[in-house]
């Protein structure tokens, strides 16, 4: 999704439990996964998101604020997702090599994201912080089209449950995130995997 990324959206915590390990007197730890989908949109093309301290940062001074409209946790109607914001740093590109000959230009950007999660019955709420990169994905490279077609962006990063605001009930969580943002439809899909402890 041309500029709609960083959504690199995203951590989920009370996702689908795929394993539980409990020490005799220690915390309960669960392996969790979740898929979040929504439509990417530019909230502000010229500055960092002014949503939380986590995303209100722009190291290079050249940032965009992106949001995820109508986000849902796929297959889990008991979870409510809101306030999905990503600050994309357009001035930080780890792909520093220039294009070779007439080939496609490499492009990745640093991204910071935040997501609010809650149970539909009010039994829990938490804010998830995300850090990662969004990188241009190219298809159809040929002698006639050496630049190829920029069809989507690929998202990679990590997530953690924010301590501020504190989750309710109190818990910790962390893990990895992968995703895609499709240029043609602006559809963003984020997959979160990791662990929660309480």
RANORZI-V891720 format. One record per backbone hydrogen bond with DSSP energy under -0.5 kcal/mol. NH is the residue of the N-H (numbers start at 0). CO is the residue of the C=O. If there is no record, write none. Layout:
nh & co
NH & CO
NH & CO
//
This chain:
nh & co
3 & 0
6 & 7
7 & 5
14 & 12
15 & 32
16 & 14
17 & 30
18 & 30
20 & 28
22 & 26
28 & 20
29 & 195
30 & 18
31 & 193
32 & 15
33 & 191
35 & 189
36 & 71
37 & 187
38 & 68
39 & 37
39 & 185
40 & 66
42 & 40
42 & 64
43 & 64
46 & 43
48 & 54
50 & 48
54 & 51
55 & 51
56 & 54
60 & 57
63 & 87
64 & 43
65 & 63
65 & 85
66 & 40
67 & 83
68 & 38
68 & 66
70 & 67
71 & 36
73 & 34
73 & 71
75 & 72
78 & 75
79 & 117
81 & 115
84 & 82
84 & 113
85 & 65
86 & 111
87 & 63
87 & 85
88 & 86
88 & 109
89 & 61
89 & 87
90 & 61
91 & 88
92 & 90
93 & 91
95 & 93
102 & 99
103 & 145
108 & 133
109 & 88
109 & 91
110 & 131
111 & 86
112 & 129
113 & 84
114 & 127
115 & 81
116 & 125
117 & 79
118 & 123
119 & 77
121 & 118
124 & 167
125 & 116
127 & 114
128 & 159
129 & 112
130 & 157
131 & 110
132 & 155
133 & 108
134 & 153
135 & 106
136 & 151
138 & 148
141 & 144
147 & 144
148 & 138
150 & 136
150 & 148
151 & 136
152 & 180
153 & 134
154 & 178
155 & 132
156 & 176
157 & 130
158 & 174
159 & 128
160 & 172
161 & 126
167 & 124
171 & 196
173 & 194
174 & 158
175 & 192
176 & 156
177 & 190
178 & 154
179 & 188
180 & 152
181 & 186
182 & 150
183 & 150
185 & 181
187 & 37
188 & 179
189 & 35
190 & 177
191 & 33
192 & 175
193 & 31
194 & 173
195 & 29
196 & 171
197 & 27
//
